């Protein structure tokens, strides 16, 4: 539905009797162009500095007008739309337009209107005459009251009210009139569905906010994004199960704050996302069947009643879940506790990403034996501020299971002693063959990255490794692990105050990093050499960039990197670009 402008533009351009386009985007125009005249079917003047429109737009065949991001544009002359009465698409997003002009009453054939982030617009009552409107987007507008006039736009198929104003009431029997609605985007500060309205004229005349059943009764609705303050806002039963193909539903009293605080790279547009500050057993059965059972992304944010993720999985039938995030929880000591579970069915068999943050009591990821097939698709493990997690993050029993792991991120796990527990694994055991990126940050008890002898083929697909502020780490690799790093391209070491060598060698004469391109060494006061003993020959045939800062005991000129490239030293611009890439800031 959001692609209607592009689709309509393409159809006009390709039609035999299609008229021309006028496109002057980002041309720093300050005035309306003189050549915008009769004959054009589409005009795009987006991202300019136009502040004044002509009194009349003489362009009777115009169907598309795009004026977004002309931030100085405030007023529309009363006669501006007298000529283009066949206008179908109008975009005034990110202007300072005020909908006061009676000219809007003339474009009665308009089908799509975009007014996103028009910060000066506080009233849209003028739109009630646009009876043919199918798409209305007013996201980010500072509207003070929910516009009852929307209920008169009964042909609407898409309505976007994301982040509109500080609305605390939604009149009943407004949304329910939009029988043709297919997409509703309503993630905003309102979430008090069906509640009694206290005080004011609205309370006197209407008494209650719209009930959530107004949404469940929309038979054509297939995409829903909405905020709900709590499970008590949901009806206990529904007449028929909604068929929401895509949804982003937040059930959280602090939903607006909670959602904005979560990393946006967790969000997947037009996916199936559920955010909770409650447990699944508080939700009605129809909701579990329609939403949780189909959810692909699940956030728990400040969920005080969350005591067992395994119980949540089984009760919510979370078999399709791909992304799980648990933030700000002080109850869970083990993420997955299977010691009392009777069923031997796999848990989270389709999970691809696991994100844990600020879990004050978490000590272990798993207790008990995981059923066959559990976590078999896990690709991303991202753990931050879980300061009670002890011993190793991934012990050998988990390493045998997570064979598809591609990325590991560890931040501020203050009690952790090892990232990997290799004890119990056979030397020929194949593990972590798909791991490509590892970022380790701010651990003060880790003496070594792994515990026990490393298998022969570990890390052989690792592309990027960042280790920062591991203050007790004396060396990074043993020689047998270093020889496995055949595809390592980026190595970033910073703030490891005890690190005096990078490789601890034994019984080898040469170590080659065949694909290492970027080598960053920062704030390593004890670093004296790349390896011990220093007689071992180390080669970096693909090295392109070397960055060394605050490593007072390391003498770079003594090393021959044997690179076939000209090695650039301390290129600040490249280092900044690399930093953004490694820290996912781009």
C-alpha positions in Angstrom: 0.0 0.0 0.0 2.9 2.4 0.8 4.2 1.9 -2.8 1.1 3.4 -4.4 2.9 6.5 -5.5 5.6 4.5 -7.3 3.2 2.1 -8.8 0.9 4.8 -10.1 3.8 6.8 -11.4 5.0 3.8 -13.3 1.6 3.1 -14.8 1.3 6.7 -16.0 4.8 6.7 -17.5 4.2 3.5 -19.4 0.7 4.2 -20.7 0.4 5.0 -24.4 -1.4 8.3 -23.6 0.6 9.1 -20.5 1.7 12.7 -20.1 5.0 13.9 -19.0 6.7 14.1 -15.7 8.3 17.3 -14.2 11.0 16.2 -11.8 13.1 18.9 -10.0 14.2 17.2 -6.8 16.9 18.7 -4.6 17.5 21.6 -7.0 17.5 24.2 -4.2 14.4 25.8 -5.8 13.1 28.8 -3.8 10.1 29.6 -6.1 7.6 27.6 -8.0 9.1 26.7 -11.4 7.7 28.6 -14.4 7.6 25.4 -16.5 5.1 23.6 -14.1 2.2 24.1 -16.5 -0.6 22.3 -18.3 0.4 19.0 -19.8 2.1 17.3 -16.9 0.5 14.2 -15.2 3.1 14.1 -12.4 5.1 16.9 -10.7 7.9 16.2 -8.2 9.5 19.2 -6.4 10.5 17.4 -3.2 13.4 18.5 -1.1 13.6 22.1 -2.2 13.2 25.4 -0.4 9.8 26.5 -1.9 7.9 28.5 0.6 5.1 29.9 -1.6 2.7 28.3 -4.0 1.0 30.0 -7.0 -2.5 31.1 -6.6 -3.7 28.5 -9.1 -2.0 25.4 -10.4 -3.1 25.3 -14.1 -2.5 21.6 -14.7 -5.8 19.9 -15.4 -4.3 16.5 -16.1 -2.2 16.3 -13.0 -2.5 13.1 -11.1 0.6 13.1 -8.8 2.0 16.1 -6.9 5.0 15.5 -4.6 6.1 18.5 -2.4 7.5 16.8 0.6 10.5 18.3 2.5 9.9 21.9 1.5 10.0 22.9 5.1 9.2 26.6 4.4 5.9 25.7 2.9 3.0 26.8 5.2 0.0 27.9 3.2 -2.0 26.7 0.3 -3.9 29.4 -1.7 -7.6 29.1 -1.7 -7.7 28.5 -5.5 -4.6 26.4 -5.8 -6.5 23.2 -6.6 -9.1 24.6 -8.9 -7.6 23.1 -12.1 -6.1 19.7 -11.1 -9.4 18.1 -10.0 -8.2 14.7 -11.1 -5.3 14.7 -8.6 -5.0 11.2 -7.1 -1.7 11.4 -5.0 -0.6 14.4 -2.9 2.5 14.3 -0.6 3.1 17.3 1.7 5.2 15.4 4.3 7.7 17.3 6.3 6.4 20.7 5.3 4.9 23.2 7.8 1.6 23.2 6.0 -1.7 24.2 7.7 -4.9 22.5 6.5 -7.0 25.7 6.5 -7.4 26.3 2.7 -10.9 25.6 1.2 -8.9 24.5 -1.8 -8.8 21.0 -0.3 -12.5 20.7 -0.9 -11.9 20.7 -4.7 -9.7 17.6 -4.9 -12.5 15.2 -4.3 -10.9 12.5 -6.4 -7.8 12.3 -4.2 -6.9 8.7 -3.3 -3.6 9.0 -1.4 -2.6 11.9 1.0 0.7 12.0 2.9 1.1 14.6 5.6 3.8 12.9 7.7 5.7 15.0 10.2 3.9 18.3 9.4 4.7 19.7 12.8 2.5 22.8 12.5 -0.6 20.8 11.6 -2.9 20.3 14.6 -6.3 20.0 12.9 -7.3 17.8 9.9 -11.0 18.4 10.0 -10.7 19.9 6.4 -10.2 16.4 5.1 -13.7 15.1 5.7 -14.7 16.0 2.1 -12.2 13.7 0.6 -14.6 10.8 0.4 -12.5 8.8 -2.2 -9.4 8.8 -0.1 -7.9 5.3 0.3 -4.6 6.1 1.9 -4.1 8.7 4.7 -0.8 9.0 6.5 -0.4 11.6 9.2 2.4 10.0 11.2 4.4 12.3 13.5 1.9 15.2 13.4 1.3 17.0 16.6 -2.5 16.5 16.6 -4.0 17.3 20.0 -7.3 15.3 19.7 -8.1 12.2 17.7 -9.8 13.4 14.5 -13.4 12.2 14.5 -13.6 13.2 10.8 -11.6 10.1 9.9 -14.7 8.1 10.5 -16.3 9.8 7.4 -13.5 8.5 5.1 -15.2 5.2 4.7 -13.1 4.2 1.6 -9.8 4.2 3.6 -7.7 1.2 3.0 -4.6 2.4 4.8 -4.4 4.7 7.8 -1.1 5.7 9.4 -1.4 7.4 12.8 2.1 6.5 14.1 3.5 8.8 16.8 0.7 11.4 16.5 0.6 13.9 19.3 -0.3 13.3 23.0 -3.7 11.8 22.3 -5.2 10.2 25.4 -8.7 9.5 24.0 -10.0 7.8 20.9 -13.7 8.2 20.3 -15.7 5.1 19.9 -17.5 4.2 16.6 -14.9 6.1 14.5 -12.4 3.4 13.6 -15.2 0.8 13.4 -16.8 2.8 10.5 -13.7 2.1 8.3 -15.1 -1.2 7.0 -12.6 -1.4 4.1 -9.5 -0.8 6.2 -6.7 -3.2 5.3 -3.7 -1.5 7.1 -3.7 0.4 10.4 -0.5 1.9 11.9 -1.3 3.3 15.3 1.9 2.9 17.4 1.5 6.1 19.5 1.1 7.2 23.1 -2.5 6.0 23.2 -3.1 2.5 24.4 -6.0 2.7 26.9 -8.5 0.8 24.8 -12.0 0.6 26.3 -11.2 2.6 29.4 -13.5 5.1 31.0 -12.6 8.7 30.2 -12.3 11.0 33.2 -13.2 14.7 33.0 -13.9 17.0 30.1 -16.6 17.3 27.5 -15.6 14.0 25.9 -16.3 12.2 29.2 -19.7 13.9 29.4 -20.8 12.9 25.9 -19.1 9.6 25.2 -17.8 8.2 28.5 -15.4 5.5 27.2 -12.6 5.2 24.7 -13.0 3.0 21.7 -12.8 -0.7 22.6 -10.2 -3.0 21.0 -13.1 -5.0 19.5 -13.5 -2.1 17.0 -10.2 -3.4 15.5 -10.9 -7.1 15.7 -14.2 -6.6 14.0 -12.6 -5.0 10.9 -12.8 -8.0 8.6 -10.4 -6.7 5.9 -7.7 -5.7 8.3 -4.5 -7.7 7.6 -1.7 -5.3 8.8 -1.9 -3.9 12.4 0.5 -1.9 14.4 -0.9 -0.7 17.7 0.0 0.1 21.4 -2.0 -1.5 24.2 -1.6 -0.5 27.9 -2.4 -4.0 29.3 -4.1 -7.3 28.7 -7.2 -5.9 30.4 -7.7 -3.8 27.3 -8.2 -6.9 25.2 -11.7 -8.5 24.8 -11.9 -11.9 26.4 -13.5 -13.4 23.3 -14.0 -12.2 19.7 -16.7 -13.1 17.2 -14.2 -14.3 14.7 -10.4 -14.6 14.8 -8.7 -11.7 12.9 -6.5 -12.6 10.1 -3.6 -10.3 10.7 -1.0 -11.3 8.2 1.5 -8.8 9.6 1.5 -7.1 13.1 3.5 -5.1 15.5 1.7 -5.1 18.8 3.0 -3.6 22.0 1.3 -4.6 25.3 3.1 -2.4 27.8 2.0 0.4 30.1 5.2 2.2 29.2 5.0 1.1 25.6 6.1 4.3 24.0 9.2 4.6 26.1 9.9 0.9 26.0 9.7 0.6 22.2 11.9 3.6 21.6 14.6 2.3 23.9 14.9 -1.0 22.1 17.5 -1.3 19.3 15.7 -0.6 16.0 17.8 -3.3 14.2 15.5 -5.8 16.0 12.5 -4.5 14.1 11.5 -5.9 10.8 8.9 -3.9 8.9 5.8 -6.0 8.0 6.9 -8.9 10.2 5.1 -10.3 13.1 6.3 -8.6 16.3 4.9 -8.7 19.8 6.2 -6.6 22.7 5.2 -7.5 26.3 5.6 -6.3 29.9 3.3 -9.2 31.0 3.4 -13.0 30.6 1.6 -14.9 28.0 -0.8 -16.6 30.4 -2.4 -13.2 31.1 -3.5 -13.0 27.4 -6.8 -14.3 26.1 -6.9 -17.5 24.1 -7.9 -15.9 20.9 -4.9 -13.5 21.1 -2.5 -16.5 21.6 -4.0 -18.2 18.6 -3.9 -15.1 16.4 -0.7 -13.4 17.5 1.7 -15.2 19.8 1.4 -18.5 17.9 2.4 -16.6 14.7 4.9 -14.2 16.2 8.4 -14.1 14.7 9.8 -11.4 17.0 9.1 -11.2 20.7 10.3 -8.5 23.1 10.0 -8.7 26.9 10.6 -5.3 28.4 10.5 -4.7 32.2 8.3 -7.8 32.6 8.3 -8.3 36.3 6.3 -11.6 36.2 8.6 -13.3 33.8 10.0 -16.4 35.7 10.4 -19.0 32.9 11.1 -18.5 29.2 10.4 -22.2 28.7 6.9 -21.9 30.1 6.3 -18.9 27.9 7.5 -20.9 24.9 5.1 -23.8 25.6 2.1 -21.7 26.6 2.4 -19.3 23.7 3.3 -22.0 21.2 6.3 -19.9 20.0 7.4 -22.4 17.4 7.7 -19.8 14.7 9.7 -17.3 16.7 12.9 -16.0 15.0 13.9 -13.2 17.3 13.7 -13.1 21.1 14.8 -10.1 23.2 14.5 -9.9 27.0 15.4 -6.5 28.6 15.4 -5.3 32.2 14.5 -8.5 34.1 15.6 -9.3 37.6 13.9 -12.7 38.0 15.5 -15.1 35.6 18.6 -16.9 36.9 18.6 -19.3 34.0 17.3 -18.3 30.6 16.3 -21.8 29.7 15.5 -24.1 32.7 14.4 -27.5 31.5 14.9 -29.4 34.7 11.1 -29.7 35.4 9.8 -29.7 31.9 8.0 -32.9 30.9 7.7 -32.5 27.2 10.7 -33.6 25.0 9.6 -31.4 22.1 12.3 -28.9 21.0 12.3 -25.3 22.2 12.8 -22.3 20.0 13.6 -24.5 17.1 13.3 -21.6 14.6 15.0 -18.9 16.7 17.7 -17.0 14.8 18.5 -14.1 17.1 18.7 -13.9 20.9 19.2 -10.5 22.6 19.5 -10.2 26.4 20.1 -6.9 28.1 20.2 -5.7 31.7 19.2 -9.0 33.4 20.4 -8.5 36.9 20.1 -12.1 38.2 21.0 -14.1 35.0 23.7 -16.7 35.8 23.4 -19.2 33.0 21.9 -19.5 29.6 20.7 -23.1 30.1 20.1 -25.6 32.8 19.1 -29.1 32.0 19.3 -31.0 28.7 18.0 -29.3 25.6 15.8 -31.5 23.5 17.1 -32.4 20.0 16.4 -29.7 17.5 16.4 -26.8 20.0 18.2 -23.6 19.0 19.4 -25.3 15.9 18.9 -22.2 13.8 20.4 -19.6 16.2 22.7 -17.2 14.3 23.0 -14.1 16.6 23.7 -14.1 20.3 23.8 -10.6 21.8 24.2 -10.3 25.5 24.8 -7.0 27.4 24.8 -5.8 31.0 24.1 -9.3 32.4 26.6 -8.8 35.3 25.9 -12.0 37.2 26.5 -14.4 34.4 29.3 -16.7 35.7 31.8 -19.2 34.4 31.6 -19.6 30.6 29.0 -18.0 28.3 28.8 -21.0 26.0 29.7 -24.3 27.6 30.5 -27.3 25.5 26.9 -28.7 25.7 25.6 -25.6 24.1 28.4 -25.3 21.6 27.5 -28.7 20.2 23.9 -27.4 19.5 24.4 -23.9 18.1 26.2 -25.0 14.9 24.7 -22.1 12.9 26.0 -19.3 15.0 27.2 -16.4 12.9 27.6 -13.5 15.3 28.4 -13.2 19.1 28.3 -9.9 21.0 29.2 -9.7 24.7 29.1 -6.5 26.6 29.6 -6.0 30.3 29.4 -9.5 31.6 31.4 -8.7 34.7 31.4 -12.1 36.4 32.1 -14.2 33.3 35.4 -16.0 33.2 35.4 -17.5 29.7 33.4 -16.9 26.5 33.7 -20.5 25.4 34.0 -23.8 27.4 35.8 -26.3 25.2 36.2 -28.8 28.0 34.8 -32.2 27.0 35.1 -31.6 23.3 37.2 -33.9 21.2 40.1 -32.3 19.2 38.4 -33.3 15.9 35.0 -31.9 17.0 33.6 -29.4 14.4 32.1 -26.4 16.1 31.4 -22.7 15.3 32.2 -23.3 11.7 29.8 -20.5 10.6 30.9 -17.9 13.2 31.8 -14.8 11.2 31.7 -11.9 13.7 32.6 -11.6 17.3 32.6 -8.5 19.5 33.7 -8.7 23.1 33.6 -5.6 25.3 34.3 -4.7 28.9 35.1 -7.9 30.9 37.4 -7.7 33.9 37.7 -11.4 35.0 38.5 -13.1 31.7 42.0 -14.5 31.7 41.5 -16.4 28.4 38.7 -16.3 25.8 38.1 -20.1 26.1 38.5 -22.8 28.7 40.1 -26.1 27.9 41.9 -27.2 24.7 40.4 -25.8 21.5 39.3 -28.1 18.7 41.4 -28.1 15.6 39.1 -26.3 13.2 37.6 -23.7 15.5 36.9 -20.1 14.2 38.0 -21.0 10.7 35.3 -18.8 9.1 35.7 -15.9 11.5 35.9 -12.6 9.5 35.8 -9.9 12.2 37.0 -9.9 15.8 36.8 -7.0 18.2 38.1 -7.3 21.8 38.0 -4.2 24.0 38.7 -3.6 27.7 39.4 -7.2 28.7 41.6 -5.9 31.4 43.1 -9.2 32.6 43.7 -10.9 29.3 47.4 -11.5 28.7 47.2 -13.0 25.2 44.5 -13.4 22.7 45.2 -16.7 20.8 47.2 -19.8 21.1 49.2 -20.7 18.0 46.9 -23.6 17.1 43.9 -21.3 17.1 45.7 -18.5 15.3 46.5 -21.0 12.5 42.7 -21.6 12.1 42.0 -18.0 11.3 42.2 -18.4 7.6 39.5 -15.9 6.8 40.0 -13.2 9.5 39.8 -9.8 7.8 39.4 -7.3 10.7 41.2 -7.5 14.1 40.5 -4.7 16.6 42.2 -4.8 20.1 41.7 -1.9 22.5 42.0 -1.1 26.2 43.3 -4.6 27.2 45.6 -3.3 29.9 47.4 -6.6 30.7 47.8 -7.8 27.1 51.6 -8.2 26.5 51.4 -10.4 23.4 48.7 -11.4 20.9 49.7 -15.0 20.3 51.1 -17.5 22.7 53.1 -19.9 20.5 54.4 -23.4 20.9 56.3 -25.6 18.4 55.6 -23.5 15.4 57.9 -21.5 13.2 55.4 -19.5 11.1 51.9 -18.2 11.5 50.0 -16.7 8.5 46.9 -14.5 8.6 46.2 -14.9 4.9 43.2 -12.5 4.6 43.7 -10.0 7.4 43.2 -6.5 6.0 42.6 -4.2 9.0 44.7 -4.4 12.2 43.8 -2.0 15.0 45.8 -1.7 18.2 44.8 1.0 20.7 45.5 1.7 24.3 47.6 -1.5 25.0 50.2 -0.3 27.5 51.8 -3.7 28.1 51.9 -5.0 24.5 55.5 -5.7 23.5 55.2 -8.1 20.6 52.8 -9.9 18.3 53.8 -13.3 19.7 56.0 -15.0 22.2 58.6 -16.2 21.6 59.3 -13.3 19.1 61.4 -15.6 16.9 58.2 -17.0 15.3 57.6 -15.6 11.9 54.2 -13.9 11.4 52.9 -12.9 8.0 50.0 -10.7 6.9 50.0 -11.0 3.1 46.7 -9.1 2.6 47.3 -6.3 5.2 46.1 -2.9 4.0 45.6 -0.8 7.1 47.5 -0.8 10.4 46.4 1.5 13.2 48.5 1.8 16.3 47.8 4.3 19.1 49.0 4.3 22.8 51.1 1.1 22.6 54.3 2.6 24.1 56.2 -0.7 24.3 55.4 -1.9 20.7 58.0 -1.0 18.1 56.3 -1.3 14.7 59.3 -0.6 12.6 60.8 -3.9 13.8 58.2 -5.9 12.0 58.0 -7.0 8.4 54.4 -7.8 7.7 55.2 -9.3 4.3 52.1 -7.8 2.7 51.7 -7.6 -1.0 49.9 -4.3 -0.5 51.2 -0.9 0.5 50.2 -0.8 4.2 48.7 2.5 5.3 49.6 3.5 8.9 47.2 5.3 11.2 44.6 6.4 8.6 42.1 8.2 10.8 39.4 8.4 8.2 39.5 4.7 7.4 39.7 3.9 11.1 36.5 5.8 11.7 34.7 4.1 8.8 35.9 0.7 10.1 34.6 1.6 13.6 31.2 2.4 12.3 31.0 -0.9 10.4 32.3 -3.1 13.2 29.9 -1.5 15.7 27.0 -1.6 13.3 26.6 2.2 13.4 26.1 2.6 9.6 
